């Protein structure tokens, strides 16, 4: 081993994770001894600047991802409609998704 960190980039199509619709996104990460550090997540979203974030995924199944950004039209977002049926308009949000390998928790806050 040269001692240099290994970096990876993943460009993902939209998918579903833990019943959440995840949009198309790009991830830049650094592989470390005990985790993949997520250096940047970018997700163009709803005709806005989209979502941006960072976090980690531990090789033991733990993870944390923090996101912030804009939703262009909440009426077209399946995650918003799941928790706030009938919501419309634009919003800025911050969200944190955490997991310990067994339980996943989401804390999301919106500021219109």
Secondary structure, 3 states (H helix, E strand, C coil): CCCCCEEEEEEECCEEECCEEECCEEEEEEECCCEEEEEEEEECCCCCCCEEEEEEEECCCEEEEEEEEEECCHHHCHHHHHHCCCCCCCEEEEEEEEEECCCEEEEEEEEC
